[in-house]
Amino acid sequence: MNPLIDIRRHAPNGFTYCISARGVGGVDGGAAFDTIERCLFDAAASLGHYFPLVEIRFEGGLLGACATDTLRRAPQTIVARIPTQPEAA
């Protein structure tokens, strides 16, 4: 079973994460990060090399699976999966 990293907005320019076993229970990352990339990097670093693959969720939407090593080396690849919201007219 792959752990689930759930990224949430903490403030307009802040992000936090929680790591759980597919959404059950979970451990809060304990800090707010100024970028999603830093948030993902910290989450991956906290998992170490124990889990080669993780599921990623952002604001309740599942983004898919990713290699934990990719989160440490290139978190921007996950950020690119986050759908952008259209600006209000």
ZAZA-164978 format. One record per residue (C-alpha): residue number from 1; residue in one letter; chain; x, y, z. Coordinates in Angstrom, 2 decimals, decimal comma, padded with zeros to 5 digits, always signed. Layout:
REM ZAZA-164978
R   i aa ch      xx      yy      zz
R NUM  A  A       X       Y       Z
...
//
This chain:
REM ZAZA-164978
R   i aa ch      xx      yy      zz
R   1  M  A +000,00 +000,00 +000,00
R   2  N  A +001,32 +003,43 -000,95
R   3  P  A +001,07 +006,30 +001,51
R   4  L  A -001,09 +009,28 +000,59
R   5  I  A +000,31 +012,81 +000,77
R   6  D  A -002,55 +015,29 +001,11
R   7  I  A -001,56 +018,89 +000,33
R   8  R  A -003,80 +021,70 +001,58
R   9  R  A -003,70 +025,46 +001,37
R  10  H  A -002,83 +026,88 +004,77
R  11  A  A -003,09 +030,54 +003,85
R  12  P  A -003,16 +032,45 +000,57
R  13  N  A +000,54 +031,68 +000,06
R  14  G  A +001,06 +028,74 +002,38
R  15  F  A +000,72 +024,97 +002,15
R  16  T  A +000,69 +022,07 +004,60
R  17  Y  A +000,61 +018,31 +004,19
R  18  C  A -000,63 +015,22 +005,95
R  19  I  A +000,67 +011,70 +005,28
R  20  S  A -001,71 +008,79 +005,76
R  21  A  A -002,47 +005,25 +004,71
R  22  R  A -005,00 +006,09 +001,97
R  23  G  A -006,69 +008,86 +003,92
R  24  V  A -007,14 +006,95 +007,19
R  25  G  A -005,67 +008,67 +010,23
R  26  G  A -002,55 +010,48 +009,22
R  27  V  A +000,42 +012,43 +010,45
R  28  D  A +000,48 +016,18 +010,01
R  29  G  A +003,66 +017,61 +008,49
R  30  G  A +003,67 +020,16 +011,30
R  31  A  A +004,80 +023,18 +009,30
R  32  A  A +003,53 +025,60 +006,69
R  33  F  A +005,55 +026,07 +003,52
R  34  D  A +005,61 +029,06 +001,20
R  35  T  A +005,55 +026,93 -001,98
R  36  I  A +003,96 +023,64 -002,96
R  37  E  A +007,38 +022,44 -004,14
R  38  R  A +008,90 +022,87 -000,67
R  39  C  A +005,88 +021,20 +000,88
R  40  L  A +006,20 +018,17 -001,43
R  41  F  A +009,96 +017,98 -000,91
R  42  D  A +009,55 +017,95 +002,88
R  43  A  A +006,83 +015,28 +002,69
R  44  A  A +009,05 +013,08 +000,53
R  45  A  A +012,04 +013,64 +002,80
R  46  S  A +009,98 +012,60 +005,82
R  47  L  A +009,14 +009,29 +004,11
R  48  G  A +012,80 +008,57 +003,49
R  49  H  A +013,49 +005,57 +001,28
R  50  Y  A +010,88 +003,37 +002,95
R  51  F  A +008,18 +004,03 +000,36
R  52  P  A +009,25 +004,15 -003,28
R  53  L  A +005,82 +005,30 -004,49
R  54  V  A +003,22 +007,68 -003,03
R  55  E  A -000,23 +008,92 -004,00
R  56  I  A -000,68 +012,70 -004,10
R  57  R  A -003,87 +014,63 -003,36
R  58  F  A -004,23 +018,42 -003,59
R  59  E  A -007,21 +020,18 -002,02
R  60  G  A -009,17 +016,92 -002,13
R  61  G  A -008,43 +016,09 -005,78
R  62  L  A -006,30 +013,04 -006,52
R  63  L  A -003,30 +013,91 -008,73
R  64  G  A -002,06 +010,33 -009,03
R  65  A  A +000,98 +008,32 -008,04
R  66  C  A +004,57 +009,50 -008,08
R  67  A  A +007,97 +008,09 -007,19
R  68  T  A +009,07 +009,46 -003,83
R  69  D  A +012,49 +010,14 -005,33
R  70  T  A +010,86 +012,37 -007,97
R  71  L  A +009,29 +014,47 -005,21
R  72  R  A +012,72 +015,03 -003,71
R  73  R  A +014,49 +015,75 -007,02
R  74  A  A +011,80 +017,44 -009,14
R  75  P  A +008,64 +018,38 -007,19
R  76  Q  A +007,67 +020,77 -009,98
R  77  T  A +006,58 +017,76 -012,05
R  78  I  A +003,76 +017,21 -009,56
R  79  V  A +002,93 +020,90 -009,38
R  80  A  A +002,41 +020,81 -013,15
R  81  R  A -000,42 +018,27 -012,58
R  82  I  A -002,42 +020,68 -010,45
R  83  P  A -005,28 +022,11 -012,50
R  84  T  A -005,32 +025,88 -012,66
R  85  Q  A -008,53 +027,63 -011,85
R  86  P  A -009,80 +030,16 -014,37
R  87  E  A -009,76 +033,75 -013,18
R  88  A  A -013,07 +035,39 -012,47
R  89  A  A -014,30 +037,74 -015,19
//
